[in-house]
Amino acid sequence: MSALLSVSDVHIAYGKVEAIRGVSLEVNENEIVTIIGANGAGKTTLLNAVMGILPLKGRTDFAGQDMAALDIEDRVAAGLCLVPEHRELFATMNVEDNLQLGAFRIPKATAANSFERVYSLFPRLKERRKQLAGTLSGGEQQMLAMGRALMGAPKLLMLDEPSLGLAPIIVADIFRTIGELRAAGVSVLLVEQNAQAALRIADRAYVMELGEFVLSGAAGDIANNQRVAASYLGFQHEGESAV
Amino acid sequence: MNTTIMLFLLQDGITNGAIYALLGLALVLVFAVTRVILIPQGEFVTYGALSYAMLATGQVPGTAKLAVAMGLVAFGLDLFVARKSLHARLVARAVAVDIVFPLAVCLLTYALAGPKTPIAVNIALALLIVAAIGLFLYRIAFQPIAHTSVLVLLIASVGCHLALQGLGLVFFGAEGLRGPALSNVALTAGSLRFTGQSLAVYGLTIAFIVALWLFFGYSLTGKALRATAVNRLGARLVGIRTTLSGQIAFLLASLIGAISGILIVPITTLYYDTGFLIGLKGFIAAIIGGLVSYPLTAVAAILVGTVEAFSSFYASNFKEVIVFTLILPVLVLRSLAAPEVEEEKD
């Protein structure tokens, strides 16, 4: 079986400056993959380019289809969905409308199921369904952004820093939900600075530094890697420990 | 001044204000969705009004052919853009929207036009023609540059206005036209006389405002348009095509413009270039509404209409000056009250 998303030898440049240099990655079905790395490593750039927001050089395939000729809307229709770093909610519209628009591309009958699913994943959104998106707390906005993306029943959900600026207890909640997505048949590509939390729920991980992947492998192995531990997890391993 | 004159002026002002309200709403709608300041809104007014007036005399207006010609150009553009991934459904849609629709409208116009055609049919034909022109105007002039700055879009908009105005001269001639009234009923209440036409103006304006409110509040398409206005990237990320939103916005704006024109052409003689001034007054209302607020725009439009009525009574030479001066205190107030807005990023 071929990968759900495959990115091969991708270069992304802002003018003359190459932000991403020859990156390849794969996400299989029912898999949670995380990209960790410091601020400015190019993680967000990569996600935006895969979504079609930024132009890239190289090949990207999704569900067996070359995405070169597809624009953002086609990619959404194909089942690829991005929850961007800034969430990009419809701030002056209420929660329910935001979610309804998330199901813009799918038939009305299916949308009813999506509502149920999203409300069961995020009961908070159901309580606030008549509230304007812009007045929600940061954590609720993140839930709404994820909920809106899930409304369209995507095959692959790309999450850009879902924990950014959120209280630890809410972060735990969000990560638990990401873990639950796999059971619902949604694959996840997760970009995070909170490496510890990301590695705990991911199957595989890539480590990005200055626009390149310097390391990749099973999440457990990456978590135990000395260099990763020192740079991203904030502690040194005392010798090698088995996982 | 006695009360009767005041009432007359108020009535006049509200009738005109209702028209400006419609135009202002269309301007806000188009700006919110596409960031285009729609200068050619006035041309939609004249095209609607004069097409209707010509149809009423039994002639076929040149706008019907213009719609077909613009459709052909739009078709070419659609095919060119999609040249890398041409599939049957896409081509079929382009043929239906760009070729069949305007051609059908044009043929229908030729078939139905005559001195005995009922008013309702003439109105429907005029609306269809202008709607097609509005739709293709977006497709041809604005869709290819939709991502550029507000300034570029504004300049394109001025270009469209000039082009359409010139074409208006070709189609309708330099002579003004008047159209038949929608109804000849007249009611008298005290010293005021309400003609059927002015009642139609009020009725349709209110109906349109309610319809727009329902459309944006409850239909998925309306919500998608609002979403595009609130957050373009967010809208694209849920799969809303901003090009489609733009086309719908222009379609609505041209329809609203044409209806306004049809409503006023029985009251005042319209020339090929009258629309611009009418559109500008709607624009003042839209500016007072900050180009975002529909209710504020509607209220401001009534104010503009009333000020216009009173100034044409007291200082008719300065009528336009006074109306357009309204914008100055508003701009000053807004620039003092509003926090500094950064230039758009993209």
Chai-1 contact restraints between the chains, C-beta under 6 A:
chainA,res_idxA,chainB,res_idxB,connection_type,confidence,min_distance_angstrom,max_distance_angstrom,comment,restraint_id
A,A69,B,K84,contact,1.0,0.0,6.0,A-B,restraint_1
A,A69,B,S85,contact,1.0,0.0,6.0,A-B,restraint_2
A,I72,B,R236,contact,1.0,0.0,6.0,A-B,restraint_3
A,E73,B,G239,contact,1.0,0.0,6.0,A-B,restraint_4
A,E73,B,R241,contact,1.0,0.0,6.0,A-B,restraint_5
A,V76,B,G239,contact,1.0,0.0,6.0,A-B,restraint_6
A,A77,B,G239,contact,1.0,0.0,6.0,A-B,restraint_7
A,L82,B,L237,contact,1.0,0.0,6.0,A-B,restraint_8
A,E88,B,N231,contact,1.0,0.0,6.0,A-B,restraint_9
A,E88,B,L233,contact,1.0,0.0,6.0,A-B,restraint_10
A,E88,B,G234,contact,1.0,0.0,6.0,A-B,restraint_11
A,F90,B,A227,contact,1.0,0.0,6.0,A-B,restraint_12
A,F90,B,V230,contact,1.0,0.0,6.0,A-B,restraint_13
A,F90,B,N231,contact,1.0,0.0,6.0,A-B,restraint_14
A,F90,B,G234,contact,1.0,0.0,6.0,A-B,restraint_15
A,T92,B,V230,contact,1.0,0.0,6.0,A-B,restraint_16
A,D97,B,K223,contact,1.0,0.0,6.0,A-B,restraint_17
A,L101,B,K223,contact,1.0,0.0,6.0,A-B,restraint_18
A,L101,B,A227,contact,1.0,0.0,6.0,A-B,restraint_19
A,L101,B,V238,contact,1.0,0.0,6.0,A-B,restraint_20
A,G102,B,V238,contact,1.0,0.0,6.0,A-B,restraint_21
A,F104,B,V238,contact,1.0,0.0,6.0,A-B,restraint_22
A,F104,B,G239,contact,1.0,0.0,6.0,A-B,restraint_23
A,F104,B,I240,contact,1.0,0.0,6.0,A-B,restraint_24
A,R105,B,G239,contact,1.0,0.0,6.0,A-B,restraint_25
